[in-house]
């Protein structure tokens, strides 16, 4: 995913009311930017962090700038939670995620569950029956998919790390994400595939874990969903001030 325009570098002054960030650009200009991240942004909202902003020329926008990246622990971190779906859409089109390849149609924001929309629904006309192996440490769960099965895909943005090399989700209580896990489980029970895909928008992590301390209910829910047959995939990204792209799969540390 290419950023729409060259990013402007600056220094973070404050992030407040969740969706606002004050930044001093390198040329001395002080701006208030949109911060597209509803989470706590632990370790990523510290005053003084280097920050990169995109700029929109849309006259209807109240804030022209958007906070896209910060630099923490010596590397870039993507904080825009609007981007993972775009990143995944490009990866699906390029068959860059082997576990999700082979589906002809990728639909976005499809209604399912109780007043919810799944991020992606993947289908393939006439796809033959197949067996799917879902790893549930220390054993494997095998289940048969119906011939006309669909693949329901939920995408989550990950940027929290508190232990070197370990990405964690969520960074605050995530009741909505827990609801999504239960709805994915319901899709598995009706014979479809369901995948929870975690996109780690930082380059300094080698493994992933649910954050038991900040949201024990979600951590339990992720284990329960996996045991029921929901596939859990974690992919890291390559980040630069020009683009963000999926790079490699990370291990799930349970």
Helices and strands as residue ranges (DSSP letters): E 8-16, E 20-25, E 30-34, E 50-55, E 65-72, E 75-78, H 83-93, G 98-100, E 105-112, E 116-123, E 131-136, E 139-144, E 151-158, E 160-163, E 166-169, H 175-189, E 193-200, E 207-210, H 216-228, E 231-239, E 244-249, E 251-252
